[in-house]
């Protein structure tokens, strides 16, 4: 691989994810307009070369011509077993994980300026004998990052951004996972990366409570008093514009969101249903806190749509847009 860092062009890696899902065809559909949409950017598509060509054909993309134009190349990794659209095969679980490893290694080594990940099927990887919770946790482990933050974002001039204090935890474990130090670190990561990657000079972060009505002054829970408010006090003392805790059932309305650059929710299903209702199909999943840039689509493998040509590439295009913006901002323009 040729290093993109320090050169005029950016190189963005795209992992094509679960081969039985929509990832390969959405990648092809999104990149069909690469020259027009992302001038000065090259794309390394990580996946099985024959699979990519077949799925591109299924969505009407002339894959050989796209490769010949020189803006897109395939970093080939062979499937472990033939892939059929819509049918999972645990034999390909390690193939999917290998694509992610290739992308991470390339980004850490300077070959890629950012990673965009198509959806994978967690069950396939687990069925292959590899314990796997999700992209976010795996990226943190592979890059030796002690704390990462999952943030989903919409698109447009005033995008709704929702970050999570906890990610893939059972609800019964959420309260115990919240600590003052952990929340302070999370808020600091959000503040730093919104400055570094999104050009926001003073990010405004609104923070939800954990309990109904933000605890109702302790009558419905004390996490707001004992954990969240003290963490906010530390963060604001460090010059971060973080406010709250706000009741989650009233925070997600324009009079609050118009004054916010990001909302920090306490758990997965507190913040993401609102964001996905507002932006689904055009949203982006972003992992903050990593030493590399990673974005992803806001949906799953859509096995029922794989190979049909009916899957919408909007979220993949948005994920690529965001990765390009973040990489350019990191370079300083």
C-alpha contacts under 8 A as a table, 3 or more apart, distances in Angstrom:
res1	aa1	res2	aa2	distance
1	X	106	X	7.98
1	X	111	X	6.12
2	X	111	X	5.83
3	X	6	X	7.98
3	X	110	X	5.56
3	X	111	X	3.97
3	X	112	X	6.89
4	X	7	X	5.62
4	X	8	X	7.85
4	X	9	X	6.45
4	X	10	X	5.71
4	X	11	X	5.65
4	X	110	X	6.67
4	X	111	X	5.46
4	X	112	X	6.12
4	X	113	X	6.59
5	X	10	X	7.41
5	X	110	X	5.87
5	X	111	X	6.96
5	X	112	X	7.51
5	X	113	X	6.68
7	X	10	X	7.51
8	X	40	X	7.49
9	X	40	X	5.15
9	X	41	X	5.49
9	X	42	X	6.99
10	X	40	X	6.63
10	X	41	X	4.77
10	X	42	X	6.09
10	X	112	X	7.62
10	X	113	X	6.12
10	X	324	X	7.82
10	X	327	X	7.71
11	X	41	X	5.84
11	X	42	X	4.71
11	X	43	X	5.56
11	X	44	X	6.96
11	X	111	X	7.33
11	X	112	X	5.15
11	X	113	X	5.51
11	X	114	X	7.22
12	X	41	X	7.26
12	X	42	X	6.30
12	X	43	X	4.93
12	X	44	X	6.16
12	X	112	X	5.60
12	X	113	X	5.72
12	X	114	X	5.08
12	X	115	X	5.90
12	X	116	X	7.24
12	X	323	X	7.69
12	X	324	X	7.54
13	X	43	X	5.79
13	X	44	X	4.64
13	X	45	X	5.96
13	X	46	X	7.05
13	X	103	X	6.38
13	X	112	X	6.10
13	X	113	X	7.81
13	X	114	X	6.27
13	X	115	X	4.81
13	X	116	X	6.10
14	X	27	X	7.60
14	X	43	X	7.17
14	X	44	X	6.18
14	X	45	X	4.94
14	X	46	X	5.94
14	X	103	X	7.70
14	X	115	X	5.88
14	X	116	X	4.72
14	X	117	X	5.66
14	X	118	X	7.19
15	X	45	X	6.30
15	X	46	X	4.92
15	X	47	X	6.77
15	X	99	X	5.93
15	X	100	X	6.34
15	X	103	X	6.99
15	X	115	X	7.53
15	X	116	X	6.44
15	X	117	X	4.88
15	X	118	X	5.83
16	X	19	X	7.34
16	X	23	X	4.99
16	X	24	X	5.03
16	X	27	X	6.80
16	X	45	X	7.13
16	X	46	X	6.14
16	X	47	X	5.89
16	X	99	X	7.72
16	X	117	X	6.63
16	X	118	X	5.05
16	X	119	X	7.48
17	X	21	X	7.71
17	X	23	X	5.66
17	X	24	X	7.25
17	X	47	X	7.94
17	X	96	X	5.67
17	X	99	X	7.44
17	X	117	X	6.87
17	X	118	X	5.02
17	X	119	X	5.30
17	X	120	X	4.70
17	X	121	X	7.96
18	X	21	X	5.31
18	X	22	X	7.70
18	X	23	X	6.57
18	X	96	X	6.08
18	X	118	X	7.84
18	X	119	X	6.49
18	X	120	X	4.50
18	X	121	X	5.98
18	X	301	X	6.87
19	X	22	X	7.62
19	X	23	X	7.07
19	X	24	X	6.77
19	X	51	X	7.84
19	X	83	X	6.01
19	X	84	X	7.66
19	X	85	X	7.28
19	X	92	X	7.84
19	X	96	X	7.75
20	X	83	X	5.89
20	X	84	X	5.61
20	X	85	X	4.37
20	X	86	X	5.04
20	X	87	X	5.64
20	X	88	X	5.79
20	X	89	X	7.98
20	X	301	X	7.94
20	X	303	X	6.68
20	X	306	X	6.82
21	X	24	X	7.47
21	X	85	X	6.20
21	X	86	X	6.03
21	X	119	X	7.78
21	X	120	X	7.72
21	X	301	X	4.66
21	X	302	X	5.94
21	X	303	X	4.91
21	X	305	X	7.73
21	X	306	X	5.10
21	X	307	X	7.95
22	X	25	X	5.62
22	X	26	X	5.98
22	X	119	X	7.85
22	X	301	X	5.66
22	X	302	X	6.13
22	X	303	X	6.81
22	X	305	X	6.83
22	X	306	X	4.64
22	X	307	X	7.05
22	X	311	X	7.01
23	X	26	X	5.23
23	X	27	X	6.08
23	X	118	X	4.98
23	X	119	X	6.07
23	X	120	X	7.95
23	X	301	X	6.84
24	X	27	X	5.24
24	X	28	X	6.45
24	X	47	X	7.96
24	X	51	X	7.65
24	X	52	X	5.82
24	X	55	X	6.28
24	X	56	X	7.47
24	X	118	X	7.80
25	X	28	X	5.06
25	X	29	X	6.09
25	X	52	X	7.21
25	X	55	X	5.02
25	X	56	X	5.42
25	X	58	X	7.53
25	X	59	X	6.62
25	X	306	X	7.83
25	X	307	X	7.37
25	X	309	X	7.70
26	X	29	X	4.99
26	X	30	X	5.95
26	X	311	X	7.25
26	X	312	X	7.34
26	X	313	X	5.20
26	X	316	X	6.75
27	X	30	X	5.24
27	X	31	X	6.13
27	X	118	X	7.65
27	X	313	X	7.71
27	X	316	X	7.05
28	X	31	X	5.23
28	X	32	X	6.16
28	X	52	X	7.51
28	X	55	X	7.69
28	X	56	X	5.31
28	X	59	X	7.94
28	X	61	X	6.69
28	X	63	X	7.40
29	X	32	X	5.36
29	X	33	X	7.97
29	X	56	X	7.06
29	X	59	X	6.79
29	X	61	X	6.59
29	X	313	X	6.46
30	X	33	X	6.56
30	X	34	X	7.34
30	X	313	X	5.94
30	X	314	X	7.87
30	X	316	X	6.51
30	X	317	X	5.54
31	X	34	X	4.72
31	X	72	X	7.90
32	X	61	X	6.52
32	X	66	X	6.95
33	X	36	X	5.61
33	X	37	X	5.95
34	X	37	X	5.20
34	X	38	X	5.49
34	X	39	X	7.44
34	X	71	X	7.40
35	X	38	X	5.78
35	X	39	X	5.58
35	X	71	X	7.07
36	X	39	X	6.25
38	X	41	X	5.71
38	X	321	X	7.94
38	X	324	X	7.96
41	X	71	X	7.18
41	X	324	X	8.00
42	X	71	X	4.87
42	X	72	X	5.87
43	X	71	X	6.30
43	X	72	X	4.74
43	X	73	X	6.37
44	X	72	X	6.07
44	X	73	X	5.19
44	X	74	X	5.71
44	X	75	X	6.17
45	X	72	X	7.18
45	X	73	X	6.14
45	X	74	X	4.75
45	X	75	X	5.79
46	X	74	X	5.97
46	X	75	X	4.79
46	X	76	X	6.05
46	X	77	X	7.01
46	X	99	X	6.05
46	X	102	X	7.90
46	X	103	X	7.61
47	X	51	X	7.69
47	X	52	X	7.02
47	X	74	X	7.08
47	X	75	X	6.52
47	X	76	X	5.33
47	X	77	X	5.32
47	X	78	X	7.16
47	X	99	X	6.64
48	X	51	X	5.34
48	X	52	X	6.22
48	X	76	X	5.26
48	X	77	X	5.09
48	X	78	X	4.87
48	X	79	X	5.92
49	X	52	X	5.22
49	X	53	X	6.35
49	X	74	X	6.58
49	X	75	X	8.00
49	X	76	X	5.63
49	X	77	X	7.53
49	X	78	X	7.54
50	X	53	X	5.23
50	X	54	X	6.22
51	X	54	X	5.17
51	X	55	X	6.13
51	X	83	X	7.75
52	X	55	X	5.26
52	X	56	X	5.93
53	X	56	X	5.10
53	X	57	X	6.19
53	X	63	X	5.77
53	X	64	X	7.53
54	X	57	X	5.19
54	X	58	X	6.42
55	X	58	X	4.94
55	X	59	X	6.70
55	X	307	X	6.58
56	X	59	X	5.38
56	X	60	X	6.35
56	X	61	X	5.05
56	X	62	X	6.94
56	X	63	X	6.01
57	X	60	X	4.97
57	X	61	X	5.37
57	X	62	X	6.45
57	X	63	X	7.06
58	X	61	X	7.55
58	X	307	X	6.35
58	X	308	X	7.14
58	X	309	X	6.21
59	X	307	X	7.91
59	X	308	X	7.71
59	X	309	X	4.86
62	X	65	X	5.50
62	X	66	X	6.29
63	X	66	X	4.99
63	X	67	X	6.25
64	X	67	X	5.20
64	X	68	X	6.09
65	X	68	X	4.92
65	X	69	X	6.29
66	X	69	X	5.34
66	X	70	X	7.36
66	X	71	X	7.54
66	X	72	X	6.71
67	X	70	X	5.65
67	X	71	X	6.85
67	X	72	X	5.27
67	X	73	X	5.78
69	X	72	X	7.44
70	X	73	X	7.10
77	X	95	X	7.59
77	X	99	X	7.25
78	X	95	X	7.58
79	X	82	X	6.58
79	X	83	X	7.57
79	X	92	X	6.45
79	X	95	X	6.14
80	X	91	X	6.11
80	X	92	X	5.35
80	X	95	X	6.39
81	X	89	X	7.86
81	X	91	X	6.16
81	X	92	X	6.21
83	X	87	X	7.61
83	X	88	X	7.97
83	X	89	X	7.58
84	X	87	X	5.63
84	X	88	X	7.77
85	X	303	X	7.09
85	X	306	X	5.29
85	X	307	X	5.48
86	X	303	X	4.40
86	X	304	X	5.90
86	X	305	X	7.46
86	X	306	X	5.65
86	X	307	X	7.62
87	X	303	X	7.35
88	X	124	X	6.93
89	X	92	X	5.88
89	X	93	X	7.40
89	X	124	X	6.76
90	X	93	X	5.12
90	X	124	X	4.89
90	X	125	X	6.74
90	X	127	X	5.61
90	X	128	X	5.17
91	X	94	X	7.21
91	X	128	X	6.43
92	X	95	X	4.98
92	X	96	X	6.41
92	X	124	X	7.47
92	X	125	X	7.89
92	X	128	X	7.71
93	X	96	X	5.36
93	X	97	X	6.52
93	X	124	X	5.11
93	X	125	X	4.21
93	X	126	X	7.55
93	X	127	X	7.36
93	X	128	X	5.35
94	X	97	X	4.97
94	X	98	X	5.93
94	X	125	X	6.40
94	X	128	X	6.64
94	X	130	X	7.91
95	X	98	X	4.95
95	X	99	X	6.43
96	X	99	X	5.30
96	X	100	X	6.73
96	X	120	X	7.26
96	X	125	X	7.60
97	X	100	X	5.16
97	X	101	X	6.24
97	X	125	X	7.30
98	X	101	X	4.92
98	X	102	X	6.09
99	X	102	X	5.13
99	X	103	X	6.32
100	X	103	X	5.13
100	X	104	X	6.16
100	X	117	X	7.97
101	X	104	X	5.13
101	X	105	X	6.03
102	X	105	X	5.25
102	X	106	X	6.07
103	X	106	X	5.10
103	X	107	X	6.13
103	X	112	X	7.72
103	X	115	X	6.57
104	X	107	X	5.16
104	X	108	X	6.07
104	X	115	X	7.64
104	X	139	X	7.69
104	X	142	X	7.70
104	X	143	X	7.83
105	X	108	X	5.18
105	X	109	X	5.98
106	X	109	X	5.06
106	X	110	X	6.15
106	X	111	X	4.98
106	X	112	X	5.63
107	X	110	X	5.17
107	X	111	X	5.70
107	X	112	X	4.52
107	X	113	X	6.20
107	X	114	X	6.47
107	X	115	X	7.24
107	X	292	X	6.34
108	X	111	X	7.73
108	X	112	X	7.90
108	X	291	X	7.66
108	X	292	X	6.72
109	X	112	X	7.77
110	X	113	X	6.81
112	X	115	X	7.17
113	X	292	X	7.71
113	X	293	X	7.18
113	X	327	X	6.13
114	X	292	X	6.55
114	X	293	X	4.68
114	X	294	X	5.90
114	X	323	X	6.11
114	X	324	X	7.58
114	X	327	X	6.52
115	X	292	X	7.89
115	X	293	X	6.06
115	X	294	X	4.72
115	X	295	X	6.40
115	X	323	X	7.26
116	X	294	X	5.76
116	X	295	X	4.90
116	X	296	X	5.29
116	X	319	X	6.62
116	X	320	X	6.44
116	X	323	X	6.96
117	X	294	X	7.46
117	X	295	X	6.45
117	X	296	X	4.77
117	X	297	X	7.12
118	X	296	X	6.17
118	X	297	X	6.32
118	X	316	X	7.51
119	X	296	X	7.57
119	X	297	X	6.92
119	X	299	X	7.03
119	X	300	X	5.30
119	X	301	X	5.27
120	X	300	X	7.08
120	X	301	X	6.11
121	X	124	X	5.53
121	X	125	X	6.97
121	X	300	X	7.71
121	X	301	X	6.60
122	X	125	X	5.41
122	X	126	X	6.30
122	X	132	X	6.47
122	X	133	X	6.90
122	X	134	X	6.60
123	X	126	X	5.03
123	X	127	X	5.85
124	X	127	X	4.99
124	X	128	X	6.19
125	X	128	X	5.01
125	X	129	X	6.81
125	X	130	X	5.79
125	X	131	X	7.31
125	X	132	X	6.60
126	X	129	X	5.24
126	X	130	X	4.92
126	X	131	X	5.21
126	X	132	X	5.90
127	X	130	X	7.20
132	X	138	X	7.30
133	X	137	X	6.53
133	X	138	X	7.35
133	X	168	X	7.51
134	X	137	X	5.62
134	X	138	X	6.18
135	X	138	X	5.17
135	X	139	X	6.00
136	X	139	X	5.33
136	X	140	X	6.37
136	X	148	X	7.56
136	X	150	X	6.95
136	X	287	X	6.52
137	X	140	X	5.15
137	X	141	X	6.28
138	X	141	X	5.07
138	X	142	X	6.07
139	X	142	X	5.20
139	X	143	X	6.04
139	X	290	X	7.86
140	X	143	X	5.40
140	X	144	X	5.86
140	X	145	X	4.85
140	X	146	X	6.87
140	X	147	X	7.09
140	X	148	X	6.38
140	X	290	X	6.96
141	X	144	X	5.09
141	X	145	X	6.42
141	X	146	X	7.95
142	X	145	X	7.83
143	X	290	X	7.26
143	X	291	X	7.32
145	X	148	X	6.81
145	X	289	X	7.52
145	X	290	X	6.33
145	X	291	X	7.82
147	X	185	X	7.77
147	X	186	X	7.56
147	X	289	X	6.73
148	X	186	X	7.58
148	X	189	X	7.84
148	X	287	X	6.65
148	X	288	X	5.68
148	X	289	X	4.73
148	X	290	X	6.37
149	X	163	X	6.70
149	X	164	X	6.42
149	X	165	X	7.09
149	X	186	X	6.54
149	X	189	X	7.38
149	X	190	X	7.48
149	X	287	X	5.75
149	X	288	X	4.92
149	X	289	X	6.22
150	X	163	X	5.61
150	X	164	X	5.67
150	X	167	X	7.08
150	X	285	X	7.18
150	X	286	X	6.09
150	X	287	X	4.92
150	X	288	X	6.31
151	X	161	X	6.70
151	X	162	X	5.44
151	X	163	X	3.97
151	X	164	X	6.38
151	X	285	X	5.92
151	X	286	X	5.13
151	X	287	X	6.21
151	X	288	X	7.03
152	X	161	X	5.72
152	X	162	X	5.39
152	X	163	X	6.38
152	X	272	X	7.59
152	X	275	X	7.54
152	X	283	X	6.81
152	X	284	X	5.47
152	X	285	X	4.42
152	X	286	X	5.90
152	X	298	X	7.55
153	X	159	X	6.39
153	X	160	X	5.60
153	X	161	X	4.23
153	X	162	X	6.36
153	X	275	X	7.54
153	X	283	X	5.55
153	X	284	X	5.22
153	X	285	X	6.56
153	X	286	X	7.59
154	X	159	X	4.92
154	X	160	X	5.27
154	X	161	X	6.46
154	X	275	X	7.49
154	X	278	X	7.89
154	X	279	X	5.46
154	X	282	X	6.48
154	X	283	X	4.55
154	X	284	X	6.40
155	X	158	X	7.42
155	X	159	X	4.95
155	X	160	X	7.49
155	X	279	X	7.74
155	X	282	X	6.86
155	X	283	X	6.63
155	X	318	X	7.29
156	X	159	X	5.34
158	X	258	X	7.94
159	X	261	X	7.93
160	X	257	X	7.60
160	X	261	X	7.39
160	X	262	X	6.91
160	X	275	X	7.06
161	X	261	X	6.73
161	X	262	X	4.76
161	X	263	X	6.24
161	X	275	X	7.67
162	X	262	X	5.66
162	X	263	X	4.79
162	X	264	X	5.86
162	X	265	X	6.88
162	X	271	X	6.37
162	X	272	X	7.05
162	X	275	X	7.03
163	X	190	X	7.92
163	X	262	X	6.96
163	X	263	X	6.09
163	X	264	X	4.74
163	X	265	X	6.14
163	X	271	X	7.79
164	X	167	X	6.24
164	X	264	X	5.61
164	X	265	X	5.02
164	X	266	X	5.80
164	X	267	X	5.83
164	X	268	X	6.35
164	X	271	X	7.49
165	X	178	X	7.61
165	X	183	X	6.78
165	X	186	X	6.71
165	X	264	X	6.69
165	X	265	X	6.12
165	X	266	X	4.81
165	X	267	X	6.08
166	X	169	X	6.97
166	X	174	X	6.97
166	X	177	X	7.44
166	X	178	X	7.81
166	X	266	X	6.14
166	X	267	X	5.08
166	X	268	X	6.67
167	X	267	X	6.19
167	X	268	X	5.39
168	X	268	X	6.86
169	X	173	X	6.38
169	X	174	X	6.54
170	X	173	X	5.54
170	X	174	X	6.89
171	X	174	X	5.39
171	X	267	X	7.94
172	X	175	X	7.27
173	X	176	X	5.61
173	X	177	X	6.40
174	X	177	X	5.16
174	X	178	X	6.66
174	X	266	X	7.91
174	X	267	X	6.90
175	X	178	X	5.51
175	X	210	X	7.78
175	X	223	X	7.40
176	X	179	X	7.73
178	X	182	X	6.72
178	X	183	X	6.93
178	X	227	X	7.21
179	X	182	X	5.10
179	X	183	X	6.11
179	X	227	X	5.95
179	X	228	X	7.94
180	X	183	X	5.31
180	X	184	X	6.17
180	X	227	X	5.12
180	X	228	X	6.64
180	X	230	X	6.61
180	X	231	X	4.87
181	X	184	X	5.11
181	X	185	X	6.22
181	X	231	X	6.95
182	X	185	X	5.18
182	X	186	X	6.18
183	X	186	X	4.94
183	X	187	X	6.08
183	X	228	X	7.30
183	X	231	X	6.02
184	X	187	X	5.22
184	X	188	X	6.11
184	X	231	X	5.33
184	X	232	X	7.10
184	X	234	X	6.89
184	X	235	X	5.90
185	X	188	X	5.05
185	X	189	X	6.16
186	X	189	X	5.17
186	X	190	X	6.33
187	X	190	X	5.15
187	X	191	X	6.17
187	X	205	X	7.96
187	X	235	X	7.07
187	X	242	X	7.58
187	X	264	X	7.94
188	X	191	X	5.08
188	X	192	X	6.06
188	X	235	X	7.15
188	X	240	X	7.47
189	X	192	X	5.15
189	X	193	X	6.02
189	X	288	X	6.81
189	X	289	X	5.70
190	X	193	X	5.40
190	X	194	X	5.95
190	X	288	X	6.88
190	X	289	X	7.79
191	X	194	X	5.41
191	X	195	X	6.35
191	X	202	X	7.79
191	X	203	X	5.97
191	X	205	X	7.81
191	X	240	X	6.88
192	X	195	X	5.28
192	X	196	X	6.11
193	X	196	X	4.83
193	X	197	X	5.54
193	X	198	X	7.32
193	X	288	X	6.52
193	X	289	X	7.12
194	X	197	X	5.56
194	X	198	X	5.03
194	X	199	X	6.65
194	X	200	X	5.88
194	X	203	X	6.52
195	X	198	X	5.73
195	X	199	X	5.00
195	X	200	X	4.66
195	X	201	X	5.68
195	X	202	X	7.14
195	X	203	X	6.94
196	X	199	X	6.04
196	X	200	X	7.72
196	X	329	X	6.77
196	X	330	X	6.12
197	X	325	X	7.44
197	X	326	X	4.54
197	X	327	X	7.17
197	X	329	X	5.29
197	X	330	X	5.73
198	X	325	X	7.49
198	X	326	X	6.30
198	X	329	X	6.68
199	X	329	X	6.81
200	X	203	X	5.63
202	X	240	X	7.64
202	X	241	X	7.05
203	X	240	X	7.75
203	X	241	X	6.54
203	X	260	X	7.79
203	X	261	X	5.81
203	X	262	X	7.66
204	X	241	X	5.23
204	X	242	X	6.18
204	X	259	X	7.28
204	X	260	X	5.07
204	X	261	X	5.07
204	X	262	X	6.56
205	X	241	X	6.15
205	X	242	X	4.62
205	X	243	X	6.34
205	X	260	X	5.92
205	X	261	X	6.01
205	X	262	X	4.98
205	X	263	X	5.68
205	X	264	X	6.90
206	X	242	X	5.80
206	X	243	X	5.02
206	X	244	X	5.99
206	X	245	X	7.62
206	X	246	X	7.64
206	X	260	X	6.37
206	X	262	X	6.41
206	X	263	X	4.78
206	X	264	X	6.16
207	X	242	X	6.99
207	X	243	X	5.96
207	X	244	X	5.00
207	X	245	X	5.20
207	X	246	X	6.25
207	X	263	X	5.74
207	X	264	X	4.72
207	X	265	X	6.25
208	X	214	X	7.33
208	X	244	X	6.37
208	X	245	X	4.85
208	X	246	X	4.63
208	X	247	X	5.85
208	X	248	X	5.37
208	X	251	X	7.42
208	X	263	X	7.42
208	X	264	X	6.28
208	X	265	X	5.29
208	X	266	X	6.60
209	X	212	X	7.74
209	X	213	X	7.65
209	X	214	X	4.48
209	X	215	X	7.19
209	X	223	X	7.84
209	X	224	X	5.85
209	X	228	X	7.19
209	X	244	X	7.49
209	X	245	X	4.76
209	X	246	X	5.46
209	X	247	X	5.58
209	X	248	X	6.45
209	X	265	X	7.59
209	X	266	X	6.96
210	X	214	X	6.16
210	X	215	X	7.32
210	X	223	X	6.81
210	X	224	X	6.83
210	X	247	X	7.98
210	X	248	X	7.87
210	X	266	X	5.85
211	X	214	X	5.05
211	X	215	X	4.93
211	X	220	X	6.48
211	X	221	X	6.20
211	X	223	X	7.66
211	X	224	X	7.78
211	X	247	X	7.74
212	X	215	X	5.76
212	X	216	X	7.38
212	X	220	X	6.78
212	X	247	X	6.62
212	X	248	X	7.57
212	X	249	X	7.85
213	X	216	X	5.36
213	X	220	X	7.83
213	X	246	X	7.75
213	X	247	X	4.73
213	X	248	X	7.41
213	X	249	X	7.56
214	X	217	X	7.63
214	X	220	X	7.90
214	X	224	X	6.42
214	X	245	X	6.53
214	X	246	X	5.99
214	X	247	X	4.58
214	X	248	X	7.38
215	X	218	X	5.14
215	X	219	X	6.16
215	X	220	X	4.48
215	X	221	X	4.85
215	X	222	X	6.27
215	X	223	X	7.39
215	X	224	X	6.30
216	X	219	X	5.40
216	X	220	X	5.62
216	X	221	X	7.58
217	X	220	X	7.49
217	X	222	X	7.71
217	X	225	X	7.65
218	X	221	X	5.00
218	X	222	X	4.78
218	X	224	X	7.74
218	X	225	X	7.01
219	X	222	X	7.54
221	X	224	X	7.45
222	X	225	X	5.23
222	X	226	X	5.87
222	X	227	X	7.99
223	X	226	X	5.13
223	X	227	X	5.21
223	X	228	X	6.32
224	X	227	X	5.73
224	X	228	X	4.73
224	X	229	X	5.72
224	X	245	X	6.65
225	X	228	X	6.44
225	X	229	X	5.63
225	X	230	X	7.27
226	X	229	X	6.90
226	X	230	X	6.69
227	X	230	X	5.60
227	X	231	X	6.20
228	X	231	X	5.17
228	X	232	X	6.26
228	X	245	X	6.74
229	X	232	X	5.06
229	X	233	X	6.25
229	X	244	X	7.25
229	X	245	X	6.57
230	X	233	X	5.01
230	X	234	X	6.41
231	X	234	X	5.19
231	X	235	X	6.23
232	X	235	X	5.00
232	X	236	X	6.03
232	X	242	X	6.36
232	X	243	X	6.79
232	X	244	X	7.39
233	X	236	X	5.32
233	X	237	X	6.07
234	X	237	X	5.04
234	X	238	X	6.52
235	X	238	X	5.17
235	X	239	X	6.79
235	X	240	X	5.55
235	X	241	X	7.78
235	X	242	X	6.86
236	X	239	X	5.05
236	X	240	X	4.78
236	X	241	X	5.97
236	X	242	X	6.20
237	X	240	X	7.25
246	X	250	X	7.64
246	X	251	X	6.21
247	X	250	X	5.74
247	X	251	X	6.11
248	X	251	X	5.17
248	X	252	X	6.90
248	X	265	X	7.83
248	X	270	X	7.31
248	X	271	X	7.99
249	X	252	X	6.84
250	X	253	X	6.60
251	X	256	X	6.12
251	X	257	X	7.40
252	X	256	X	6.94
252	X	257	X	6.44
252	X	274	X	7.54
253	X	256	X	5.86
253	X	257	X	6.00
254	X	257	X	4.87
254	X	258	X	5.40
255	X	258	X	5.79
255	X	259	X	7.25
256	X	259	X	5.59
256	X	260	X	6.78
257	X	260	X	4.97
257	X	261	X	7.73
260	X	263	X	7.02
264	X	271	X	7.93
265	X	268	X	7.54
265	X	270	X	6.29
265	X	271	X	5.41
266	X	270	X	6.87
266	X	271	X	7.80
267	X	270	X	5.47
267	X	271	X	7.00
268	X	271	X	6.16
268	X	272	X	6.08
269	X	272	X	5.51
269	X	273	X	6.07
270	X	273	X	6.93
270	X	274	X	7.95
271	X	274	X	5.82
271	X	275	X	6.66
272	X	275	X	5.02
272	X	276	X	5.89
273	X	276	X	5.20
273	X	277	X	6.00
274	X	277	X	5.23
274	X	278	X	6.38
275	X	278	X	5.16
275	X	279	X	5.99
275	X	280	X	7.51
276	X	279	X	5.10
276	X	280	X	4.55
276	X	283	X	7.35
276	X	298	X	7.84
277	X	280	X	5.94
279	X	282	X	5.56
279	X	283	X	5.36
280	X	283	X	5.63
280	X	298	X	6.81
280	X	299	X	7.83
280	X	315	X	7.92
281	X	298	X	6.77
281	X	299	X	7.33
281	X	312	X	7.22
281	X	313	X	7.95
281	X	314	X	5.82
281	X	315	X	5.05
282	X	298	X	7.49
282	X	314	X	5.24
282	X	315	X	4.23
282	X	316	X	7.89
282	X	318	X	6.11
283	X	297	X	6.72
283	X	298	X	5.36
283	X	315	X	5.52
283	X	318	X	6.72
283	X	319	X	7.55
284	X	295	X	6.60
284	X	296	X	5.75
284	X	297	X	5.18
284	X	298	X	5.32
284	X	315	X	6.40
284	X	316	X	7.96
284	X	318	X	6.35
284	X	319	X	5.21
284	X	322	X	7.65
285	X	295	X	5.49
285	X	296	X	4.85
285	X	297	X	5.83
285	X	298	X	5.70
285	X	319	X	7.43
286	X	294	X	6.03
286	X	295	X	4.47
286	X	296	X	6.42
287	X	290	X	6.91
287	X	293	X	7.44
287	X	294	X	5.78
287	X	295	X	6.53
288	X	293	X	7.88
290	X	293	X	6.85
293	X	323	X	6.95
293	X	326	X	7.35
293	X	327	X	7.24
294	X	323	X	6.95
295	X	319	X	5.65
295	X	320	X	7.50
295	X	322	X	7.18
295	X	323	X	6.05
296	X	316	X	7.14
296	X	319	X	5.45
297	X	300	X	7.93
297	X	315	X	5.19
297	X	316	X	5.41
297	X	318	X	7.82
297	X	319	X	5.91
298	X	315	X	6.40
299	X	302	X	7.83
299	X	315	X	7.95
301	X	306	X	7.96
302	X	305	X	5.51
302	X	306	X	6.41
302	X	311	X	7.99
303	X	306	X	5.16
305	X	308	X	5.56
305	X	309	X	7.32
305	X	310	X	6.21
305	X	311	X	5.89
306	X	309	X	7.29
306	X	311	X	7.28
308	X	311	X	7.43
312	X	315	X	7.56
313	X	316	X	5.26
313	X	317	X	6.19
314	X	317	X	5.19
314	X	318	X	6.20
315	X	318	X	4.93
315	X	319	X	6.03
316	X	319	X	4.98
316	X	320	X	6.23
317	X	320	X	5.16
317	X	321	X	6.11
318	X	321	X	4.94
318	X	322	X	6.11
319	X	322	X	5.15
319	X	323	X	6.17
320	X	323	X	5.06
320	X	324	X	6.13
321	X	324	X	5.25
321	X	325	X	6.20
322	X	325	X	5.04
322	X	326	X	6.04
323	X	326	X	5.14
323	X	327	X	6.08
324	X	327	X	5.17
324	X	328	X	6.11
325	X	328	X	5.20
325	X	329	X	6.10
326	X	329	X	5.13
326	X	330	X	6.12
327	X	330	X	5.11
327	X	331	X	6.36
328	X	331	X	5.10
328	X	332	X	6.24
328	X	333	X	5.15
329	X	332	X	4.85
329	X	333	X	5.22
330	X	333	X	7.51
